[in-house]
Amino acid sequence: MKKFTQIMRHYAYFLQALLVVALGLLGLLLIALLFRELLPLFQALFSTSISKSNAQIMDEIIVFFLFFEFTAMIISALLHHGHTSLEFLLGLGATALVRGLITNHSNIEETIGIAVAILILIVSMAIFHKYIKDEM
């Protein structure tokens, strides 16, 4: 039985190493996509149509930050041996909701829902910092 446990432990370490390699490759891919998104952003910046250009620039910035946040999540996972912290995920959710609030604020019910979700995440972060973080 001890030999079986040892084999399973080695197999688990092998799978964890594959996970780290896959996360690293995904991080490189996301960095390449992040830099690829800069080209349309600069092209939209120098566009002759100002009203169309502003909407395109905002869309490109949103896509850029999506790639940026996913890359940050990969980096966080690599630094913490395949795990991401709850604090990081709460902050990521709050920034994603704020970005959504900035870009889509035409429907009042959706706007109030997003604002309430942001408030809940901020309260959750405060509770986490005050009560839970010290126990971890």
C-alpha positions in Angstrom: 0.0 0.0 0.0 2.9 2.4 0.8 4.3 1.8 -2.7 1.0 2.6 -4.3 0.8 5.9 -2.3 4.3 6.8 -3.4 3.4 6.1 -7.0 0.3 8.3 -6.7 2.3 11.1 -5.2 4.8 11.0 -8.0 1.9 11.0 -10.5 0.3 14.0 -8.8 3.6 15.9 -9.0 3.9 15.1 -12.7 0.4 16.4 -13.3 1.1 19.5 -11.3 4.2 20.1 -13.4 2.1 19.7 -16.6 -0.4 22.2 -15.2 2.4 24.8 -14.6 3.8 24.3 -18.1 0.3 24.6 -19.6 -0.4 27.8 -17.6 3.0 29.2 -18.7 2.2 28.5 -22.4 -1.2 30.1 -22.0 0.4 33.1 -20.4 2.7 33.5 -23.4 -0.2 33.2 -25.7 -2.1 35.8 -23.8 0.9 38.2 -23.8 1.1 37.8 -27.6 -2.6 38.5 -28.0 -2.3 41.5 -25.6 0.4 43.1 -27.8 -1.6 42.2 -31.0 -4.5 44.2 -29.6 -2.4 47.3 -29.4 -2.2 47.7 -33.2 -6.0 48.2 -33.7 -6.0 50.5 -30.7 -3.5 52.8 -32.3 -5.2 52.5 -35.7 -8.5 53.6 -34.2 -6.7 56.5 -32.4 -5.6 58.0 -35.7 -8.9 57.4 -37.5 -10.5 60.3 -39.3 -14.0 59.6 -38.1 -14.1 60.9 -34.5 -17.4 59.5 -33.3 -16.8 56.1 -34.8 -13.2 56.2 -33.6 -14.2 56.8 -30.0 -16.5 53.8 -29.9 -13.8 51.6 -31.5 -11.2 52.8 -29.1 -13.4 52.0 -26.1 -14.1 48.5 -27.5 -10.4 47.9 -28.1 -9.5 49.1 -24.6 -12.0 46.7 -23.1 -10.6 43.8 -25.1 -7.1 44.9 -24.1 -8.0 44.8 -20.4 -9.6 41.5 -20.7 -6.4 40.0 -22.0 -4.5 42.0 -19.3 -6.7 40.6 -16.5 -6.5 37.0 -17.8 -2.7 37.4 -18.0 -2.6 38.7 -14.4 -4.6 35.8 -13.3 -2.2 33.4 -15.0 0.7 35.1 -13.3 -1.0 34.9 -9.9 -1.7 31.2 -10.4 1.9 30.6 -11.4 3.2 32.5 -8.4 0.9 30.6 -6.0 1.6 27.1 -7.4 -1.6 26.8 -9.5 -3.9 28.7 -7.1 -5.3 32.2 -7.2 -6.2 34.0 -4.0 -9.7 34.9 -3.0 -8.7 38.5 -2.6 -7.4 38.6 -6.2 -10.5 37.1 -7.6 -12.8 39.5 -5.7 -10.8 42.4 -7.0 -10.9 41.0 -10.5 -14.6 40.6 -10.4 -15.1 44.2 -9.1 -12.9 45.7 -11.9 -14.7 43.6 -14.5 -18.1 44.8 -13.2 -16.9 48.5 -13.2 -15.7 48.1 -16.7 -19.1 46.7 -17.7 -20.8 49.5 -15.9 -18.7 52.1 -17.8 -19.4 50.6 -21.2 -23.1 49.5 -20.8 -25.2 51.9 -18.8 -28.3 52.3 -21.1 -30.6 50.0 -19.1 -31.4 51.3 -15.6 -32.2 47.8 -14.2 -28.9 46.4 -15.4 -27.0 49.5 -14.2 -28.6 49.1 -10.7 -27.9 45.4 -10.7 -24.2 45.9 -11.6 -23.9 48.6 -9.0 -25.3 46.3 -6.3 -23.0 43.5 -7.4 -20.0 45.9 -7.1 -21.2 46.9 -3.7 -21.5 43.3 -2.6 -18.0 42.5 -3.9 -16.5 45.5 -2.0 -18.3 44.6 1.2 -17.0 41.0 0.7 -13.5 42.3 0.3 -13.8 44.4 3.5 -15.1 41.4 5.4 -12.3 39.2 4.0 -9.7 41.7 5.1 -11.2 42.3 8.6 -12.1 38.8 9.6 -10.8 36.1 7.3 -7.4 37.1 6.0 -5.7 37.1 9.4 -6.9 33.5 10.0 -5.3 32.2 6.8 
